[in-house]
Amino acid sequence: LNGTNFLTWKEQIDIVLGVMDLDHALRIDTPAAITAQSTIEQMAVYEKWERSNRMSLMIMKSSISVAIRGAIPDSNDAKTYLASVEEQFKGSSKAHASTLIMKMLTTRYDGTSGVREHIMMMNDMASKLNGMEMAISEGFLIHFIMTSLPVQFGPFKINYNTEKEKWKISELIVMCVQEEESLKVERPDFA
């Protein structure tokens, strides 16, 4: 974590801790401390949580730059520590969402990369916004992508708009790639 990559960092932390089966401390509340009256089962639950908590804290802290780590209130509880990190970056998430929205609004397919890459990039931005609780439906995204295509796709857009059935993103990609290939054959000056 370096200040500009919070969402990516959190996603990677979730994956690493989940794959290593160390996210237990993030998923459940702290169990009761072990006492002389604790059962074997209670001791096992606490020990699993304690190991998960300790390892989660080590992994999280080691992946945060020293300058940022100093600004985060320390905690011996992984769930609390992660919440503190999230609190520090709440404002930057809003700024990132604004940046993504502006990028989506201004992105147009220019023929340099390929229509598949263009659609996947737009879909990725929408997924990131959905992850920030800014829902973009698949239907809206498809219409939005269609408006980002150049005039050469005009007949293709008209054809889509006259169809009764709605496409999924995967279908849009297939259809647009076919249209792009067709345009390249018909018009060598295209892309």
N, CA, C and O of each residue as an XYZ file, in Angstrom:
764
protein
N       0.861     -1.183      0.000
C       0.000      0.000      0.000
C       0.893      1.228      0.000
O       1.748      1.398      0.870
N       0.679      2.075     -0.986
C       1.530      3.258     -1.088
C       0.747      4.563     -1.123
O       1.339      5.621     -1.338
N      -0.538      4.521     -0.923
C      -1.329      5.739     -0.887
C      -2.279      5.898     -2.054
O      -3.332      6.520     -1.915
N      -1.922      5.345     -3.205
C      -2.779      5.508     -4.380
C      -3.420      4.202     -4.820
O      -4.212      4.184     -5.762
N      -3.089      3.130     -4.157
C      -3.548      1.814     -4.625
C      -4.356      1.050     -3.580
O      -4.277     -0.177     -3.517
N      -5.125      1.752     -2.768
C      -5.833      1.088     -1.675
C      -6.736     -0.052     -2.141
O      -6.681     -1.149     -1.586
N      -7.561      0.194     -3.148
C      -8.511     -0.842     -3.576
C      -7.788     -2.088     -4.084
O      -8.198     -3.211     -3.790
N      -6.722     -1.888     -4.839
C      -5.931     -3.021     -5.323
C      -5.279     -3.734     -4.148
O      -5.279     -4.963     -4.084
N      -4.722     -2.961     -3.215
C      -4.077     -3.537     -2.039
C      -5.069     -4.387     -1.247
O      -4.761     -5.518     -0.871
N      -6.260     -3.842     -0.995
C      -7.256     -4.579     -0.204
C      -7.670     -5.863     -0.909
O      -7.816     -6.908     -0.275
N      -7.858     -5.784     -2.211
C      -8.225     -6.975     -2.980
C      -7.128     -8.038     -2.880
O      -7.419     -9.222     -2.714
N      -5.866     -7.610     -2.983
C      -4.750     -8.553     -2.890
C      -4.628     -9.140     -1.489
O      -4.339    -10.327     -1.336
N      -4.843     -8.321     -0.473
C      -4.810     -8.815      0.914
C      -5.903     -9.857      1.115
O      -5.654    -10.911      1.700
N      -7.109     -9.571      0.635
C      -8.220    -10.527      0.759
C      -7.883    -11.849      0.073
O      -8.161    -12.920      0.612
N      -7.288    -11.773     -1.108
C      -6.936    -12.992     -1.850
C      -5.848    -13.766     -1.121
O      -5.976    -14.971     -0.907
N      -4.773    -13.076     -0.739
C      -3.646    -13.749     -0.076
C      -4.099    -14.412      1.218
O      -3.807    -15.586      1.448
N      -4.807    -13.676      2.059
C      -5.245    -14.243      3.338
C      -6.257    -15.366      3.130
O      -6.252    -16.349      3.870
N      -7.115    -15.228      2.137
C      -8.099    -16.277      1.851
C      -7.449    -17.546      1.339
O      -7.770    -18.642      1.798
N      -6.530    -17.401      0.382
C      -5.857    -18.570     -0.196
C      -5.015    -19.287      0.859
O      -4.934    -20.515      0.872
N      -4.396    -18.511      1.737
C      -3.559    -19.108      2.782
C      -4.386    -19.576      3.981
O      -3.835    -20.066      4.966
N      -5.706    -19.424      3.893
C      -6.624    -19.772      4.979
C      -6.258    -19.034      6.272
O      -6.276    -19.603      7.363
N      -5.925    -17.746      6.111
C      -5.577    -16.918      7.261
C      -6.595    -15.802      7.500
O      -6.383    -14.947      8.359
N      -7.685    -15.804      6.754
C      -8.673    -14.731      6.882
C      -9.698    -14.997      7.988
O     -10.660    -14.245      8.142
N      -9.492    -16.051      8.741
C     -10.406    -16.437      9.820
C     -10.638    -15.270     10.792
O     -11.773    -15.011     11.193
N      -9.573    -14.576     11.165
C      -9.686    -13.472     12.129
C     -10.452    -12.287     11.554
O     -10.975    -11.464     12.306
N     -10.522    -12.194     10.231
C     -11.268    -11.098      9.608
C     -12.745    -11.448      9.450
O     -13.589    -10.564      9.302
N     -13.046    -12.737      9.481
C     -14.425    -13.182      9.239
C     -15.229    -13.390     10.508
O     -16.454    -13.273     10.488
N     -14.563    -13.697     11.610
C     -15.311    -13.953     12.853
C     -14.847    -13.002     13.951
O     -13.746    -12.455     13.886
N     -15.684    -12.812     14.946
C     -15.320    -11.969     16.081
C     -14.328    -12.705     16.967
O     -14.218    -13.930     16.917
N     -13.616    -11.946     17.770
C     -12.633    -12.523     18.680
C     -13.321    -13.490     19.639
O     -14.259    -13.105     20.337
N     -12.864    -14.743     19.680
C     -13.480    -15.693     20.620
C     -13.051    -15.383     22.057
O     -12.099    -14.637     22.288
N     -13.757    -15.960     22.995
C     -13.429    -15.766     24.410
C     -12.020    -16.279     24.682
O     -11.589    -17.286     24.120
N     -11.311    -15.566     25.557
C      -9.946    -15.966     25.910
C      -9.963    -17.333     26.598
O     -10.948    -17.728     27.221
N      -8.859    -18.025     26.467
C      -8.741    -19.362     27.067
C      -8.613    -19.224     28.587
O      -7.846    -18.406     29.096
N      -9.379    -20.038     29.282
C      -9.315    -20.090     30.747
C      -9.084    -21.537     31.157
O      -9.026    -22.430     30.312
N      -8.955    -21.756     32.450
C      -8.764    -23.116     32.957
C     -10.000    -23.976     32.690
O      -9.903    -25.202     32.633
N     -11.158    -23.340     32.527
C     -12.398    -24.076     32.280
C     -12.685    -24.281     30.781
O     -13.670    -24.931     30.431
N     -11.857    -23.749     29.915
C     -12.093    -23.869     28.468
C     -12.020    -25.318     28.022
O     -11.184    -26.093     28.488
N     -12.913    -25.664     27.109
C     -12.908    -27.021     26.552
C     -11.830    -27.104     25.465
O     -11.287    -26.088     25.030
N     -11.538    -28.315     25.046
C     -10.558    -28.524     23.977
C     -11.025    -27.818     22.706
O     -10.227    -27.212     21.990
N     -12.321    -27.902     22.437
C     -12.882    -27.251     21.249
C     -12.724    -25.729     21.332
O     -12.344    -25.096     20.346
N     -13.009    -25.140     22.486
C     -12.859    -23.693     22.662
C     -11.400    -23.270     22.508
O     -11.104    -22.220     21.938
N     -10.491    -24.103     23.025
C      -9.066    -23.801     22.882
C      -8.645    -23.852     21.415
O      -7.871    -23.010     20.960
N      -9.150    -24.828     20.683
C      -8.809    -24.963     19.260
C      -9.332    -23.764     18.464
O      -8.638    -23.237     17.594
N     -10.560    -23.341     18.768
C     -11.147    -22.182     18.085
C     -10.308    -20.934     18.358
O     -10.004    -20.165     17.446
N      -9.939    -20.743     19.632
C      -9.155    -19.563     19.984
C      -7.777    -19.607     19.334
O      -7.307    -18.594     18.816
N      -7.132    -20.759     19.355
C      -5.789    -20.877     18.769
C      -5.822    -20.634     17.263
O      -4.918    -20.002     16.716
N      -6.860    -21.131     16.589
C      -6.990    -20.885     15.143
C      -7.172    -19.393     14.891
O      -6.539    -18.831     13.996
N      -8.033    -18.751     15.676
C      -8.254    -17.318     15.516
C      -6.976    -16.541     15.823
O      -6.620    -15.620     15.088
N      -6.291    -16.900     16.891
C      -5.083    -16.175     17.309
C      -4.001    -16.254     16.237
O      -3.353    -15.250     15.942
N      -3.796    -17.429     15.653
C      -2.792    -17.594     14.590
C      -3.194    -16.775     13.365
O      -2.368    -16.078     12.775
N      -4.461    -16.865     12.990
C      -4.962    -16.106     11.849
C      -4.792    -14.609     12.087
O      -4.365    -13.884     11.189
N      -5.116    -14.150     13.265
C      -5.005    -12.741     13.619
C      -3.555    -12.273     13.538
O      -3.259    -11.239     12.941
N      -2.659    -13.041     14.141
C      -1.237    -12.686     14.168
C      -0.649    -12.640     12.762
O       0.038    -11.683     12.404
N      -0.918    -13.677     11.963
C      -0.380    -13.748     10.602
C      -1.003    -12.668      9.710
O      -0.309    -12.070      8.889
N      -2.290    -12.419      9.866
C      -2.961    -11.379      9.077
C      -2.339    -10.013      9.346
O      -2.076     -9.247      8.420
N      -2.110     -9.720     10.614
C      -1.480     -8.447     10.968
C      -0.089     -8.338     10.359
O       0.276     -7.292      9.823
N       0.690     -9.415     10.439
C       2.043     -9.390      9.870
C       2.000     -9.136      8.368
O       2.759     -8.312      7.856
N       1.125     -9.830      7.665
C       1.031     -9.679      6.206
C       0.545     -8.280      5.843
O       1.103     -7.646      4.947
N      -0.482     -7.797      6.523
C      -0.997     -6.456      6.220
C       0.066     -5.388      6.471
O       0.327     -4.546      5.612
N       0.675     -5.431      7.654
C       1.650     -4.399      8.013
C       2.873     -4.430      7.100
O       3.413     -3.381      6.749
N       3.306     -5.618      6.718
C       4.500     -5.708      5.865
C       4.236     -5.222      4.444
O       5.177     -4.933      3.704
N       2.972     -5.129      4.058
C       2.645     -4.694      2.696
C       2.267     -3.212      2.624
O       1.836     -2.728      1.577
N       2.427     -2.502      3.728
C       2.116     -1.068      3.779
C       3.425     -0.299      3.902
O       4.272     -0.644      4.726
N       3.595      0.738      3.090
C       4.829      1.522      3.167
C       4.963      2.116      4.568
O       3.970      2.402      5.238
N       6.213      2.295      4.992
C       6.500      2.753      6.351
C       5.842      4.107      6.631
O       5.320      4.324      7.725
N       5.862      5.002      5.669
C       5.277      6.335      5.868
C       3.784      6.255      6.160
O       3.272      7.007      6.989
N       3.093      5.359      5.491
C       1.648      5.206      5.696
C       1.376      4.444      6.988
O       0.444      4.771      7.722
N       2.192      3.429      7.265
C       1.992      2.609      8.461
C       1.994      3.464      9.725
O       1.251      3.187     10.666
N       2.829      4.502      9.745
C       2.911      5.373     10.912
C       1.650      6.187     11.146
O       1.397      6.627     12.267
N       0.860      6.392     10.104
C      -0.364      7.195     10.220
C      -1.582      6.362     10.612
O      -2.654      6.908     10.873
N      -1.417      5.051     10.652
C      -2.542      4.161     10.959
C      -2.469      3.759     12.430
O      -1.439      3.259     12.883
N      -3.545      3.970     13.174
C      -3.536      3.566     14.585
C      -3.235      2.071     14.714
O      -3.863      1.242     14.057
N      -2.277      1.747     15.561
C      -1.891      0.344     15.719
C      -2.969     -0.406     16.498
O      -3.690      0.166     17.315
N      -3.052     -1.690     16.220
C      -4.019     -2.546     16.900
C      -3.477     -3.965     16.906
O      -2.740     -4.363     16.004
N      -3.842     -4.714     17.917
C      -3.475     -6.129     17.972
C      -4.572     -7.005     17.395
O      -4.490     -8.231     17.461
N      -5.596     -6.384     16.831
C      -6.710     -7.107     16.238
C      -6.732     -6.816     14.736
O      -6.865     -5.661     14.330
N      -6.604     -7.855     13.912
C      -6.514     -7.693     12.455
C      -7.740     -7.002     11.874
O      -7.614     -6.147     10.997
N      -8.924     -7.365     12.354
C     -10.157     -6.764     11.830
C     -10.189     -5.264     12.135
O     -10.563     -4.464     11.277
N      -9.803     -4.887     13.337
C      -9.769     -3.482     13.734
C      -8.717     -2.722     12.937
O      -8.957     -1.597     12.501
N      -7.549     -3.336     12.746
C      -6.469     -2.702     11.990
C      -6.892     -2.454     10.542
O      -6.651     -1.377      9.996
N      -7.521     -3.450      9.927
C      -7.986     -3.301      8.545
C      -9.035     -2.191      8.453
O      -9.041     -1.421      7.493
N      -9.916     -2.108      9.441
C     -10.927     -1.040      9.463
C     -10.256      0.332      9.567
O     -10.719      1.294      8.955
N      -9.173      0.427     10.335
C      -8.434      1.690     10.455
C      -7.788      2.075      9.132
O      -7.789      3.247      8.753
N      -7.240      1.095      8.433
C      -6.642      1.357      7.116
C      -7.728      1.854      6.163
O      -7.530      2.837      5.449
N      -8.876      1.174      6.153
C      -9.984      1.577      5.280
C     -10.430      3.001      5.592
O     -10.726      3.777      4.683
N     -10.477      3.342      6.868
C     -10.899      4.681      7.287
C      -9.943      5.746      6.747
O     -10.374      6.823      6.334
N      -8.652      5.441      6.753
C      -7.649      6.384      6.244
C      -7.828      6.666      4.756
O      -7.492      7.752      4.282
N      -8.360      5.682      4.015
C      -8.425      5.801      2.563
C      -9.839      5.994      2.016
O     -10.044      5.908      0.806
N     -10.807      6.250      2.880
C     -12.187      6.453      2.429
C     -12.284      7.599      1.426
O     -12.921      7.454      0.383
N     -11.670      8.714      1.724
C     -11.707      9.874      0.834
C     -11.048      9.597     -0.495
O     -11.531     10.045     -1.535
N      -9.943      8.858     -0.476
C      -9.257      8.581     -1.739
C     -10.073      7.622     -2.590
O      -9.949      7.630     -3.814
N     -10.907      6.795     -1.968
C     -11.789      5.915     -2.735
C     -12.819      6.744     -3.496
O     -13.153      6.433     -4.639
N     -13.318      7.795     -2.860
C     -14.269      8.678     -3.535
C     -13.592      9.384     -4.707
O     -14.175      9.521     -5.783
N     -12.364      9.827     -4.489
C     -11.624     10.492     -5.567
C     -11.365      9.514     -6.704
O     -11.463      9.870     -7.878
N     -11.034      8.277     -6.343
C     -10.790      7.253     -7.361
C     -12.073      6.973     -8.146
O     -12.032      6.799     -9.364
N     -13.199      6.929     -7.455
C     -14.483      6.710     -8.134
C     -14.758      7.848     -9.111
O     -15.197      7.606    -10.236
N     -14.507      9.080     -8.693
C     -14.713     10.228     -9.588
C     -13.814     10.134    -10.813
O     -14.241     10.426    -11.930
N     -12.575      9.725    -10.598
C     -11.637      9.565    -11.712
C     -12.126      8.491    -12.673
O     -12.092      8.678    -13.889
N     -12.582      7.362    -12.127
C     -13.096      6.281    -12.982
C     -14.316      6.730    -13.782
O     -14.431      6.429    -14.970
N     -15.215      7.440    -13.134
C     -16.419      7.915    -13.822
C     -16.032      8.850    -14.964
O     -16.553      8.728    -16.073
N     -15.122      9.779    -14.696
C     -14.691     10.707    -15.753
C     -13.997      9.960    -16.887
O     -14.182     10.288    -18.059
N     -13.206      8.966    -16.535
C     -12.518      8.190    -17.570
C     -13.534      7.432    -18.425
O     -13.410      7.381    -19.648
N     -14.538      6.847    -17.774
C     -15.579      6.135    -18.532
C     -16.326      7.087    -19.460
O     -16.611      6.746    -20.608
N     -16.642      8.271    -18.965
C     -17.403      9.239    -19.760
C     -16.629      9.735    -20.975
O     -17.224     10.056    -22.004
N     -15.316      9.798    -20.860
C     -14.513     10.372    -21.942
C     -13.834      9.337    -22.829
O     -13.289      9.692    -23.874
N     -13.854      8.074    -22.441
C     -13.185      7.041    -23.236
C     -13.985      6.731    -24.491
O     -15.185      6.460    -24.434
N     -13.310      6.775    -25.602
C     -13.902      6.438    -26.895
C     -13.008      5.414    -27.564
O     -11.787      5.438    -27.407
N     -13.624      4.518    -28.308
C     -12.841      3.532    -29.048
C     -12.193      4.232    -30.236
O     -12.877      4.819    -31.074
N     -10.860      4.161    -30.297
C     -10.143      4.859    -31.362
C      -9.507      3.920    -32.385
O      -8.850      4.376    -33.321
N      -9.695      2.628    -32.216
C      -9.187      1.668    -33.189
C      -7.743      1.264    -33.005
O      -7.245      0.434    -33.765
N      -7.051      1.816    -32.025
C      -5.634      1.493    -31.870
C      -5.389      0.174    -31.146
O      -4.442     -0.541    -31.472
N      -6.208     -0.150    -30.193
C      -5.949     -1.350    -29.387
C      -6.778     -2.560    -29.791
O      -6.341     -3.693    -29.590
N      -7.915     -2.359    -30.333
C      -8.837     -3.456    -30.619
C     -10.098     -3.275    -29.803
O     -10.053     -2.841    -28.652
N     -11.208     -3.607    -30.403
C     -12.495     -3.373    -29.755
C     -12.672     -4.274    -28.529
O     -13.311     -3.873    -27.556
N     -12.112     -5.484    -28.569
C     -12.206     -6.383    -27.406
C     -11.564     -5.723    -26.184
O     -12.151     -5.701    -25.102
N     -10.362     -5.189    -26.362
C      -9.655     -4.542    -25.256
C     -10.430     -3.330    -24.751
O     -10.502     -3.087    -23.547
N     -11.005     -2.576    -25.674
C     -11.796     -1.400    -25.301
C     -12.982     -1.808    -24.417
O     -13.217     -1.206    -23.369
N     -13.714     -2.820    -24.844
C     -14.889     -3.271    -24.081
C     -14.464     -3.827    -22.729
O     -15.106     -3.558    -21.714
N     -13.390     -4.597    -22.713
C     -12.928     -5.173    -21.445
C     -12.449     -4.084    -20.483
O     -12.648     -4.194    -19.273
N     -11.822     -3.038    -21.016
C     -11.388     -1.926    -20.175
C     -12.606     -1.205    -19.584
O     -12.614     -0.869    -18.400
N     -13.629     -0.970    -20.403
C     -14.851     -0.320    -19.914
C     -15.540     -1.198    -18.858
O     -16.028     -0.696    -17.845
N     -15.571     -2.503    -19.106
C     -16.170     -3.446    -18.163
C     -15.394     -3.455    -16.845
O     -15.989     -3.532    -15.770
N     -14.064     -3.375    -16.933
C     -13.233     -3.347    -15.730
C     -13.519     -2.092    -14.900
O     -13.624     -2.163    -13.676
N     -13.642     -0.956    -15.568
C     -13.960      0.282    -14.837
C     -15.322      0.167    -14.156
O     -15.483      0.595    -13.013
N     -16.296     -0.407    -14.851
C     -17.632     -0.589    -14.263
C     -17.571     -1.540    -13.072
O     -18.246     -1.321    -12.067
N     -16.765     -2.597    -13.182
C     -16.614     -3.548    -12.069
C     -16.012     -2.864    -10.853
O     -16.436     -3.102     -9.722
N     -15.021     -2.012    -11.091
C     -14.408     -1.281     -9.974
C     -15.424     -0.355     -9.315
O     -15.468     -0.250     -8.089
N     -16.233      0.309    -10.118
C     -17.271      1.178     -9.555
C     -18.310      0.365     -8.792
O     -18.776      0.790     -7.735
N     -18.675     -0.806     -9.322
C     -19.607     -1.687     -8.604
C     -19.019     -2.086     -7.259
O     -19.745     -2.184     -6.269
N     -17.708     -2.317     -7.213
C     -17.030     -2.664     -5.969
C     -17.042     -1.533     -4.957
O     -16.855     -1.760     -3.762
N     -17.263     -0.312     -5.435
C     -17.350      0.859     -4.551
C     -18.803      1.209     -4.253
O     -19.115      2.319     -3.824
N     -19.681      0.247     -4.488
C     -21.115      0.402     -4.246
C     -21.740      1.482     -5.133
O     -22.637      2.210     -4.708
N     -21.250      1.571     -6.364
C     -21.825      2.456     -7.382
C     -22.257      1.561     -8.527
O     -21.541      1.393     -9.514
N     -23.437      0.995     -8.376
C     -23.908     -0.047     -9.286
C     -24.113      0.461    -10.708
O     -24.746      1.490    -10.942
N     -23.560     -0.292    -11.638
C     -23.775     -0.059    -13.067
C     -24.292     -1.377    -13.623
O     -23.583     -2.384    -13.618
N     -25.519     -1.366    -14.096
C     -26.108     -2.608    -14.606
C     -25.452     -2.991    -15.925
O     -24.882     -2.150    -16.620
N     -25.542     -4.265    -16.252
C     -24.958     -4.753    -17.499
C     -25.636     -4.103    -18.703
O     -24.970     -3.752    -19.678
N     -26.946     -3.942    -18.640
C     -27.677     -3.305    -19.733
C     -27.222     -1.871    -19.970
O     -27.020     -1.456    -21.111
N     -27.061     -1.119    -18.884
C     -26.581      0.258    -19.002
C     -25.174      0.276    -19.575
O     -24.866      1.082    -20.452
N     -24.320     -0.612    -19.080
C     -22.935     -0.664    -19.547
C     -22.869     -0.967    -21.040
O     -22.074     -0.364    -21.761
N     -23.689     -1.886    -21.501
C     -23.696     -2.228    -22.927
C     -24.092     -1.008    -23.760
O     -23.448     -0.712    -24.767
N     -25.133     -0.307    -23.355
C     -25.534      0.904    -24.083
C     -24.433      1.964    -24.023
O     -24.169      2.658    -25.005
N     -23.812      2.073    -22.881
C     -22.739      3.051    -22.707
C     -21.561      2.726    -23.629
O     -20.994      3.618    -24.260
N     -21.201      1.446    -23.702
C     -20.109      1.021    -24.585
C     -20.472      1.301    -26.034
O     -19.639      1.774    -26.807
N     -21.711      1.013    -26.403
C     -22.146      1.259    -27.784
C     -21.977      2.735    -28.153
O     -21.611      3.053    -29.285
N     -22.243      3.636    -27.201
C     -22.086      5.065    -27.507
C     -20.624      5.466    -27.626
O     -20.316      6.519    -28.183
N     -19.721      4.640    -27.110
C     -18.294      4.960    -27.184
C     -17.649      4.477    -28.484
O     -16.477      4.753    -28.739
N     -18.417      3.757    -29.304
C     -17.886      3.250    -30.574
C     -17.948      4.346    -31.638
O     -18.845      5.189    -31.602
N     -17.006      4.345    -32.585
C     -16.968      5.394    -33.608
C     -18.085      5.250    -34.645
O     -18.828      4.268    -34.645
N     -18.189      6.249    -35.527
C     -19.256      6.288    -36.532
C     -19.211      5.092    -37.481
O     -20.242      4.707    -38.033
N     -18.044      4.506    -37.677
C     -17.937      3.338    -38.560
C     -18.800      2.181    -38.060
O     -19.167      1.303    -38.840
N     -19.122      2.174    -36.778
C     -19.964      1.131    -36.191
C     -21.446      1.509    -36.257
O     -22.283      0.823    -35.671
N     -21.779      2.597    -36.966
C     -23.157      3.086    -37.048
C     -24.172      2.030    -37.435
O     -25.143      1.831    -36.704
N     -23.986      1.330    -38.576
C     -24.953      0.288    -38.951
C     -25.060     -0.823    -37.899
O     -26.137     -1.374    -37.671
N     -23.938     -1.137    -37.270
C     -23.909     -2.156    -36.217
C     -24.771     -1.709    -35.035
O     -25.547     -2.500    -34.499
N     -24.638     -0.449    -34.628
C     -25.430      0.086    -33.514
C     -26.922      0.080    -33.853
O     -27.758     -0.267    -33.018
N     -27.242      0.466    -35.082
C     -28.652      0.464    -35.509
C     -29.211     -0.948    -35.436
O     -30.329     -1.157    -34.966
N     -28.433     -1.913    -35.902
C     -28.849     -3.317    -35.856
C     -29.106     -3.755    -34.413
O     -30.107     -4.417    -34.137
N     -28.213     -3.391    -33.497
C     -28.395     -3.752    -32.089
C     -29.679     -3.126    -31.537
O     -30.469     -3.794    -30.871
N     -29.872     -1.857    -31.819
C     -31.036     -1.139    -31.280
C     -32.362     -1.675    -31.802
O     -33.393     -1.514    -31.148
N     -32.351     -2.310    -32.969
C     -33.602     -2.852    -33.517
C     -33.885     -4.271    -33.033
O     -34.998     -4.769    -33.199
N     -32.895     -4.920    -32.439
C     -33.111     -6.280    -31.921
C     -33.904     -6.227    -30.625
O     -33.756     -5.301    -29.827
N     -34.743     -7.229    -30.426
C     -35.551     -7.282    -29.206
C     -34.749     -7.819    -28.024
O     -34.919     -7.370    -26.890
N     -33.879     -8.778    -28.297
C     -33.141     -9.383    -27.190
C     -31.965     -8.508    -26.777
O     -31.366     -7.805    -27.591
N     -31.657     -8.575    -25.494
C     -30.534     -7.819    -24.953
C     -29.310     -8.725    -24.923
O     -29.422     -9.927    -24.683
N     -28.166     -8.150    -25.163
C     -26.920     -8.912    -25.158
C     -26.272     -8.861    -23.784
O     -26.516     -7.960    -22.981
N     -25.449     -9.851    -23.551
C     -24.562     -9.850    -22.393
C     -23.235     -9.263    -22.869
O     -23.007     -9.129    -24.071
N     -22.373     -8.918    -21.937
C     -21.067     -8.354    -22.297
C     -20.299     -9.314    -23.198
O     -19.685     -8.889    -24.177
N     -20.328    -10.604    -22.874
C     -19.592    -11.584    -23.687
C     -20.106    -11.605    -25.123
O     -19.322    -11.737    -26.062
N     -21.417    -11.475    -25.294
C     -21.997    -11.437    -26.640
C     -21.616    -10.139    -27.356
O     -21.332    -10.143    -28.554
N     -21.613     -9.050    -26.625
C     -21.217     -7.768    -27.213
C     -19.783     -7.845    -27.732
O     -19.484     -7.360    -28.823
N     -18.911     -8.448    -26.953
C     -17.513     -8.576    -27.377
C     -17.424     -9.360    -28.677
O     -16.775     -8.922    -29.627
N     -18.076    -10.521    -28.722
C     -18.034    -11.364    -29.927
C     -18.560    -10.596    -31.134
O     -17.928    -10.594    -32.191
N     -19.703     -9.948    -30.986
C     -20.322     -9.221    -32.100
C     -19.452     -8.042    -32.547
O     -19.294     -7.806    -33.745
N     -18.896     -7.312    -31.600
C     -18.069     -6.154    -31.949
C     -16.769     -6.577    -32.627
O     -16.316     -5.921    -33.565
N     -16.169     -7.665    -32.160
C     -14.943     -8.161    -32.796
C     -15.243     -8.575    -34.232
O     -14.465     -8.279    -35.139
N     -16.365     -9.257    -34.446
C     -16.756     -9.640    -35.810
C     -16.960     -8.396    -36.675
O     -16.522     -8.354    -37.825
N     -17.620     -7.396    -36.123
C     -17.854     -6.154    -36.868
C     -16.534     -5.453    -37.176
O     -16.341     -4.933    -38.275
N     -15.638     -5.442    -36.208
C     -14.332     -4.814    -36.416
C     -13.565     -5.512    -37.542
O     -12.979     -4.851    -38.399
N     -13.570     -6.845    -37.536
C     -12.894     -7.606    -38.596
C     -13.521     -7.309    -39.953
O     -12.819     -7.166    -40.954
N     -14.818     -7.218    -39.977
C     -15.551     -6.900    -41.205
C     -15.165     -5.513    -41.721
O     -14.944     -5.324    -42.917
N     -15.088     -4.558    -40.814
C     -14.709     -3.195    -41.196
C     -13.284     -3.135    -41.733
O     -13.001     -2.379    -42.662
N     -12.394     -3.923    -41.158
C     -11.002     -3.952    -41.620
C     -10.903     -4.488    -43.042
O     -10.090     -4.015    -43.835
N     -11.739     -5.482    -43.362
C     -11.741     -6.059    -44.710
C     -12.338     -5.064    -45.703
O     -11.784     -4.841    -46.780
N     -13.472     -4.469    -45.332
C     -14.174     -3.539    -46.222
C     -13.440     -2.215    -46.390
O     -13.434     -1.626    -47.471
N     -12.830     -1.763    -45.317
C     -12.172     -0.453    -45.340
C     -10.770     -0.589    -44.778
O     -10.591     -0.530    -43.561
N      -9.773     -0.768    -45.627
C      -8.397     -0.927    -45.150
C      -7.901      0.262    -44.323
O      -6.967      0.112    -43.536
N      -8.513      1.442    -44.489
C      -8.097      2.609    -43.710
C      -8.591      2.550    -42.262
O      -8.156      3.343    -41.427
N      -9.506      1.608    -41.958
C     -10.022      1.466    -40.590
C      -8.996      0.724    -39.750
O      -8.627     -0.406    -40.067
N      -8.545      1.347    -38.699
C      -7.574      0.794    -37.753
C      -6.385      0.271    -38.485
O      -5.451     -0.236    -37.864
